[in-house]
Amino acid sequence: MARLARLCLPGIPQHIIQRGINRQACFASEEDFAAYAHWLDESARNNHVAIHAWVFMTNHVHLLVTPESKGSLSRMMQTLGRHYVRYFNHIYRRTGPLWEGRFKSCIIDEEEYLLVCQRYIELNPVRAGMVDRPEDYAWSSYRANALGLPAKLWSPHHVYLQLGQTAKERSDSYRSLFAGHLDTELVDRIRETVNKGMALGNDKFKREVEALSGRRVSALKRGPKPKERNGK
C-alpha cells in the first residue's frame, strides 16, 4: 500500500517522532545529546521552524514544532540528520544509517491538543521509568515550560503564552497540568495519529485540514466483517 504524502501546513503545529534503526541507541553520551540539540537549533532557525517541546530519549526523539512554510519541516530534519549522523558515525566508528526510515509526524489542533501533546512528550522519561519526575530529566523542554529556565531551543507557542500574564504565572499554570496522569486512551490516540501521519484534533479540525490539503487525515473506519458461509 502506498504511503500518504507527508502533510505540512504552514502555521499548524506538528508532533514528530524519529527512532533509531531497529530501536537501537542513537545517543550514548551527554555530548551526543548536546550535539543533536546544537544542530536541531541551527537547522530550525535556518528553516524557520519554531520548537515548542522536545525530549531526547536513548533511542528516539519527540519534537513539537510549527513550520512557517511548506517544506520547511522536511528541510530541517534532513539538515539535522546529515549533521548528526555524520557526527555519530565518526565518533563511534560506524557506517550506514542511524535513523529508522523517514521521521513520523502528525498535525495538531493547537487549541485542544497542543498542551496535551507537550505533556505527552515531556512525560516520556517518566513513563519509561528513567526518572520519577519530568524535571529530573535534563534533555526535555519541561524545565523551560514548567520552571521558566532558559533554553536556546525553546519558542513558546501562543497557546502556552495564554496561560498567564507573566512568565511565573505561565510556568505555575503549566506545572498544574501535570497534577494528573494522561488518560491511557488519549496516550494511545496520540501514538496512533503520529505513527499513521494523521491529525490529532476533533472532527471539525480534521474536515478543515482535509479541505486545505486535499488528503485524508483520519484513519479509515473498518467495515463490518463478512458473514460466514454455511459449512465454512
SERO-4910 file (N, C-alpha, C, O; in steps of 0.05 Angstrom, whole numbers):
BEGIN
 pado doro    nc1    nc2    nc3   cac1   cac2   cac3    cc1    cc2    cc3    oc1    oc2    oc3
  Met    A     17    -24      0      0      0      0     18     25      0     36     27     16
  Ala    A     12     44    -18     28     68    -20     23     85      5      0     88     15
  Arg    A     44     97     16     41    113     39     31    141     32     37    150     10
  Leu    A     17    153     50      6    180     46     29    200     45     49    197     59
  Ala    A     26    221     28     46    242     27     47    256     54     26    259     67
  Arg    A     71    266     61     73    280     87     57    305     86     57    320     66
  Leu    A     42    311    107     25    335    109     40    356    125     47    352    148
  Cys    A     45    379    112     58    402    126     44    427    118     47    437     96
  Leu    A     28    438    137     13    462    132     26    485    148     28    482    173
  Pro    A     35    506    136     48    528    150     30    539    173      6    543    169
  Gly    A     43    543    196     29    555    218     13    535    236      2    543    256
  Ile    A     13    509    228     -1    489    244     20    471    257     37    460    244
  Pro    A     18    467    284     38    451    298     39    422    289     19    411    280
  Gln    A     62    410    292     66    382    285     81    368    307     99    378    319
  His    A     72    343    312     86    325    331    104    307    314     94    294    295
  Ile    A    129    306    320    148    290    305    161    268    323    167    273    346
  Ile    A    164    244    312    179    223    325    199    212    305    193    207    281
  Gln    A    224    209    314    244    196    298    259    176    316    268    182    337
  Arg    A    260    151    306    271    129    321    297    119    310    302    121    285
  Gly    A    314    109    327    339     96    318    332     70    303    312     57    309
  Ile    A    349     63    283    344     40    267    343     15    284    361     11    301
  Asn    A    323     -2    280    319    -26    297    317    -20    326    325    -36    343
  Arg    A    308      4    333    305     13    360    332     15    375    333     14    400
  Gln    A    354     17    360    380     18    372    385     46    382    373     66    373
  Ala    A    404     49    401    411     75    413    421     94    392    438     87    375
  Cys    A    412    119    393    422    140    376    436    162    392    446    182    382
  Phe    A    436    158    419    451    176    437    465    158    458    452    140    470
  Ala    A    491    162    462    505    145    480    520    161    501    534    149    519
  Ser    A    518    188    500    532    204    520    519    232    521    502    238    504
  Glu    A    526    247    542    516    274    544    525    291    520    511    309    511
  Glu    A    549    286    510    559    300    487    542    296    462    539    314    446
  Asp    A    532    271    460    514    265    437    488    282    439    480    294    419
  Phe    A    476    283    462    452    299    465    457    328    459    442    341    445
  Ala    A    480    338    469    487    366    464    492    372    435    484    393    425
  Ala    A    505    353    421    510    357    392    484    357    377    480    374    359
  Tyr    A    465    339    383    439    338    370    424    364    375    412    376    356
  Ala    A    424    374    400    410    398    407    421    422    391    406    439    382
  His    A    447    423    388    460    445    374    451    445    345    443    466    335
  Trp    A    452    422    331    444    422    303    414    424    299    405    435    279
  Leu    A    399    415    318    370    420    317    364    449    318    348    459    302
  Asp    A    376    464    337    371    492    339    380    507    314    366    524    304
  Glu    A    403    500    304    414    514    280    396    509    256    389    527    241
  Ser    A    388    483    252    371    476    229    343    488    231    332    497    211
  Ala    A    332    489    255    306    500    259    306    530    253    287    540    239
  Arg    A    326    544    262    328    573    256    331    579    227    318    596    215
  Asn    A    349    563    214    354    568    185    330    562    168    327    573    146
  Asn    A    313    544    177    289    536    162    263    547    173    242    540    163
  His    A    265    565    192    242    579    203    221    560    214    198    560    207
  Val    A    230    543    232    213    524    247    215    530    276    237    530    287
  Ala    A    193    536    290    192    541    318    189    515    334    173    498    327
  Ile    A    205    512    355    205    488    371    193    494    398    203    510    413
  His    A    170    481    404    155    486    429    161    466    451    160    473    474
  Ala    A    166    441    443    171    420    463    189    399    450    189    395    426
  Trp    A    204    385    468    222    364    458    229    345    480    228    352    504
  Val    A    237    321    473    250    302    491    269    285    475    261    274    454
  Phe    A    294    282    484    313    265    470    316    240    488    328    242    509
  Met    A    306    218    479    309    192    493    333    177    482    346    187    463
  Thr    A    339    155    494    363    140    485    362    131    456    381    133    442
  Asn    A    338    122    447    336    111    420    315    125    403    309    115    381
  His    A    305    148    412    286    163    395    283    191    406    291    198    428
  Val    A    271    208    389    266    236    397    237    243    391    224    232    373
  His    A    226    261    407    199    273    402    203    303    400    218    315    416
  Leu    A    190    315    380    190    344    377    162    354    373    146    340    360
  Leu    A    156    378    383    131    392    377    139    418    365    151    435    378
  Val    A    132    422    340    143    445    325    121    458    308    100    446    303
  Thr    A    126    483    299    109    496    280    126    506    256    143    524    261
  Pro    A    122    496    232    136    506    209    123    532    198     99    535    199
  Glu    A    140    550    188    129    574    177    121    571    147    104    586    137
  Ser    A    133    552    134    127    549    105    126    519     98    137    502    112
  Lys    A    114    513     75    112    486     66    139    475     59    154    489     44
  Gly    A    146    452     68    172    440     62    194    447     82    215    434     82
  Ser    A    189    467     99    210    475    118    215    453    139    238    451    149
  Leu    A    195    438    146    198    417    166    217    394    155    235    386    169
  Ser    A    212    386    131    228    365    119    257    374    115    276    359    120
  Arg    A    260    399    107    287    410    103    302    411    130    326    405    131
  Met    A    288    419    151    300    419    178    310    392    186    333    389    195
  Met    A    293    372    183    300    345    191    322    333    174    339    318    184
  Gln    A    322    339    148    343    329    130    370    341    138    390    326    139
  Thr    A    371    367    143    396    380    150    406    370    177    430    364    180
  Leu    A    388    368    196    395    358    223    406    330    220    426    323    233
  Gly    A    392    313    205    401    285    202    429    283    190    445    267    199
  Arg    A    434    298    169    461    297    157    483    303    176    503    289    178
  His    A    479    325    191    500    333    210    503    312    233    526    304    239
  Tyr    A    481    304    245    483    287    268    492    259    261    509    247    276
  Val    A    483    247    239    492    220    231    521    221    225    536    202    232
  Arg    A    531    241    211    559    243    205    575    244    231    596    231    234
  Tyr    A    566    260    250    580    262    276    579    236    290    600    227    300
  Phe    A    556    222    292    553    198    307    570    175    295    584    161    310
  Asn    A    570    173    269    586    152    256    616    157    259    631    138    262
  His    A    624    182    259    652    188    264    661    181    292    681    169    296
  Ile    A    645    190    312    652    185    340    653    156    347    671    147    361
  Tyr    A    634    140    336    632    112    344    642     93    322    638     69    324
  Arg    A    656    104    303    669     88    282    650     68    269    656     44    268
  Arg    A    628     78    260    608     61    248    601     73    220    610     95    214
  Thr    A    586     58    204    577     67    178    547     61    176    536     45    191
  Gly    A    535     72    156    507     66    150    488     84    164    495    103    178
  Pro    A    462     79    160    441     96    171    439     94    201    446     73    213
  Leu    A    429    115    214    424    115    242    395    115    249    387    103    269
  Trp    A    379    128    232    350    130    238    334    109    223    343     99    202
  Glu    A    311    103    233    293     83    222    275     95    201    253    105    207
  Gly    A    285     96    176    269    107    155    264    137    159    279    150    173
  Arg    A    243    147    146    236    175    149    222    180    175    210    162    187
  Phe    A    224    204    185    211    211    210    181    210    208    170    213    186
  Lys    A    167    205    230    138    205    231    128    231    241    141    244    258
  Ser    A    104    240    232     94    265    241     64    266    238     52    251    222
  Cys    A     51    284    253     22    289    250     17    318    258     31    329    274
  Ile    A     -4    329    246    -11    357    253    -29    357    278    -43    337    284
  Ile    A    -28    379    293    -42    381    318    -62    404    319    -56    426    309
  Asp    A    -85    399    329   -105    420    334    -95    435    359    -98    426    381
  Glu    A    -84    459    355    -70    473    376    -88    480    400    -79    478    423
  Glu    A   -112    488    394   -130    497    416   -137    475    435   -140    479    459
  Glu    A   -140    451    424   -150    428    441   -127    410    449   -129    397    471
  Tyr    A   -106    407    433    -87    386    438    -58    395    441    -41    378    447
  Leu    A    -52    420    437    -23    428    438    -11    422    465     10    410    467
  Leu    A    -24    432    486    -13    428    513    -14    399    522      3    389    537
  Val    A    -34    384    512    -35    355    517    -11    341    505      1    324    518
  Cys    A     -5    349    480     17    336    467     44    343    480     62    327    482
  Gln    A     46    368    489     71    376    504     74    359    529     96    350    535
  Arg    A     52    354    543     54    337    567     62    309    560     78    296    574
  Tyr    A     50    298    539     57    271    530     87    269    524    100    250    532
  Ile    A     97    289    510    125    289    503    143    290    528    162    275    531
  Glu    A    137    309    546    154    314    569    152    292    590    169    290    608
  Leu    A    131    276    589    127    254    608    140    228    598    139    208    613
  Asn    A    151    228    574    164    204    564    184    191    583    183    167    587
  Pro    A    202    206    594    222    194    612    210    182    637    220    163    648
  Val    A    187    194    646    173    183    669    159    157    662    161    137    677
  Arg    A    145    156    639    132    131    630    153    109    626    147     86    630
  Ala    A    177    116    617    198     97    612    212     88    637    229     70    636
  Gly    A    205    100    660    217     92    685    246    103    689    261     92    705
  Met    A    253    123    673    280    134    675    283    153    698    305    156    710
  Val    A    262    168    704    261    187    726    234    186    739    215    175    728
  Asp    A    232    197    763    207    198    777    190    222    770    166    222    771
  Arg    A    204    244    764    191    269    757    202    281    731    226    277    726
  Pro    A    186    294    715    196    304    690    218    324    693    235    326    675
  Glu    A    219    339    715    240    359    718    267    346    724    288    359    722
  Asp    A    267    320    730    293    306    735    307    298    709    330    288    710
  Tyr    A    294    301    686    306    293    661    316    318    647    300    336    641
  Ala    A    341    319    641    354    344    631    347    349    601    344    372    593
  Trp    A    343    328    585    341    332    556    312    333    547    304    318    529
  Ser    A    296    350    559    269    355    551    263    385    555    278    399    568
  Ser    A    240    393    545    231    421    547    217    427    573    208    450    577
  Tyr    A    213    407    591    197    412    615    208    434    632    193    451    642
  Arg    A    234    436    635    246    456    652    241    484    641    239    504    656
  Ala    A    239    487    615    233    513    602    203    519    606    196    541    614
  Asn    A    186    500    600    157    505    601    146    507    629    129    524    635
  Ala    A    157    491    647    145    489    674    161    503    696    150    511    716
  Leu    A    187    508    691    203    521    711    214    548    703    226    562    718
  Gly    A    209    555    678    218    581    668    248    583    663    258    605    662
  Leu    A    262    560    662    291    561    657    297    567    628    283    557    610
  Pro    A    317    583    622    323    590    594    332    565    579    346    548    589
  Ala    A    324    564    554    332    543    535    334    554    507    315    566    497
  Lys    A    357    551    495    361    563    469    342    553    448    333    567    430
  Leu    A    334    527    450    316    515    431    288    526    432    273    526    412
  Trp    A    279    536    455    251    540    462    239    564    448    249    586    450
  Ser    A    216    559    435    199    581    424    170    575    434    156    559    422
  Pro    A    162    588    457    136    582    468    113    588    448    113    609    435
  His    A     94    570    446     71    573    428     52    593    441     52    597    465
  His    A     36    607    424     17    627    435     -4    615    454    -14    628    472
  Val    A    -10    589    450    -29    576    469    -16    574    497    -29    578    517
  Tyr    A     10    568    497     24    568    523     25    596    535     21    599    559
  Leu    A     30    616    519     32    643    529      5    653    541      5    672    557
  Gln    A    -17    641    533    -43    649    544    -48    638    572    -69    644    584
  Leu    A    -29    622    582    -33    610    609    -30    631    631    -38    626    654
  Gly    A    -18    654    625    -15    675    646     -3    700    635      7    701    612
  Gln    A     -4    721    651      6    747    643     36    750    646     48    766    632
  Thr    A     47    735    664     76    736    669     88    708    665     74    688    664
  Ala    A    115    708    663    128    682    660    123    663    683    119    639    680
  Lys    A    122    675    708    117    658    731     88    647    731     84    623    737
  Glu    A     69    663    723     41    653    721     39    631    701     25    611    705
  Arg    A     53    634    679     51    614    658     64    588    667     53    566    663
  Ser    A     88    589    679    101    565    688     85    551    710     84    527    712
  Asp    A     74    567    729     57    556    750     33    542    739     27    519    747
  Ser    A     20    554    720     -4    542    708      3    517    693    -11    497    693
  Tyr    A     26    518    679     35    495    664     41    471    682     33    448    677
  Arg    A     54    476    705     61    454    723     35    442    734     35    417    739
  Ser    A     15    457    738    -10    447    749    -23    426    730    -38    409    739
  Leu    A    -17    428    704    -28    409    685    -17    381    689    -29    362    680
  Phe    A      5    379    704     18    353    708      9    340    734     20    319    742
  Ala    A    -11    352    747    -20    341    772    -33    313    768    -31    296    786
  Gly    A    -46    310    745    -59    284    739    -45    270    717    -29    282    702
  His    A    -50    244    713    -38    229    692    -54    231    666    -78    236    667
  Leu    A    -40    229    644    -54    228    618    -70    202    616    -60    180    623
  Asp    A    -94    204    607   -111    181    603    -98    161    583    -87    170    563
  Thr    A   -100    136    589    -88    115    572    -99    116    544    -84    113    524
  Glu    A   -125    121    541   -137    122    515   -126    146    499   -122    144    475
  Leu    A   -121    168    513   -110    192    500    -82    187    491    -74    195    469
  Val    A    -66    174    508    -38    167    500    -38    149    475    -22    154    457
  Asp    A    -56    130    474    -58    112    451    -66    128    426    -56    122    404
  Arg    A    -84    147    429    -92    163    406    -69    180    395    -66    183    371
  Ile    A    -54    192    413    -31    208    405    -11    191    390     -1    199    368
  Arg    A     -5    167    400     13    149    386      3    140    359     18    139    340
  Glu    A    -22    134    357    -34    125    332    -33    146    311    -26    141    288
  Thr    A    -40    171    318    -41    192    298    -13    198    287    -10    203    263
  Val    A      7    199    304     34    206    294     46    182    278     59    187    258
  Asn    A     41    158    287     51    135    272     38    132    245     51    121    226
  Lys    A     13    140    242     -1    138    217      0    164    200    -11    164    178
  Gly    A     11    185    211     13    210    197    -14    224    193    -19    237    173
  Met    A    -32    221    213    -58    232    211    -60    259    225    -40    274    226
  Ala    A    -82    266    237    -86    292    250    -97    287    278   -114    270    282
  Leu    A    -86    301    298    -96    299    325   -114    323    331   -105    346    335
  Gly    A   -140    319    330   -159    340    333   -188    330    332   -192    306    327
  Asn    A   -207    348    334   -235    340    333   -243    338    303   -228    344    285
  Asp    A   -268    329    299   -277    325    272   -277    350    255   -271    350    231
  Lys    A   -284    373    267   -284    398    253   -256    406    243   -253    414    220
  Phe    A   -237    402    261   -209    408    253   -200    390    230   -187    399    211
  Lys    A   -207    364    232   -199    346    211   -212    353    184   -199    351    163
  Arg    A   -238    361    184   -251    369    159   -238    393    147   -234    395    123
  Glu    A   -230    412    164   -217    437    154   -190    430    142   -182    441    121
  Val    A   -175    412    155   -149    405    145   -151    390    118   -136    394    100
  Glu    A   -171    372    116   -175    357     92   -183    376     69   -175    371     46
  Ala    A   -199    397     75   -206    416     54   -182    432     45   -179    438     21
  Leu    A   -164    439     63   -140    454     57   -119    437     42   -106    447     23
  Ser    A   -116    412     50    -95    396     40   -103    378     16    -86    370      0
  Gly    A   -129    372     15   -138    353     -6   -131    324     -1   -131    308    -19
  Arg    A   -124    318     24   -117    290     31   -130    282     57   -137    299     73
  Arg    A   -133    255     60   -146    245     84   -128    247    108   -104    243    107
  Val    A   -139    255    132   -124    258    156   -136    242    179   -128    245    202
  Ser    A   -155    225    173   -167    207    193   -164    178    184   -164    172    160
  Ala    A   -161    160    203   -159    132    196   -185    122    184   -207    130    193
  Leu    A   -183    104    164   -207     93    152   -221     75    172   -208     60    187
  Lys    A   -247     77    173   -263     60    191   -265     32    179   -270     29    155
  Arg    A   -263     13    196   -265    -15    186   -295    -21    181   -312    -14    196
  Gly    A   -299    -35    159   -326    -43    152   -335    -68    168   -318    -80    182
  Pro    A   -360    -76    166   -369    -99    181   -356   -124    170   -350   -126    146
  Lys    A   -351   -143    187   -339   -169    179   -359   -183    160   -383   -184    165
  Pro    A   -349   -196    139   -366   -211    121   -378   -235    136   -365   -248    152
  Lys    A   -403   -241    129   -416   -263    142   -404   -290    133   -396   -293    109
  Glu    A   -401   -308    151   -390   -334    144   -412   -351    129   -435   -351    136
  Arg    A   -402   -364    108   -420   -381     93   -423   -407    107   -406   -417    122
  Asn    A   -447   -420    104   -452   -445    117   -432   -466    108   -425   -469     85
  Gly    A   -422   -480    128   -403   -502    123   -375   -493    120   -357   -509    114
  Lys    A   -370   -466    123   -343   -455    121   -332   -448    148   -309   -438    150
***
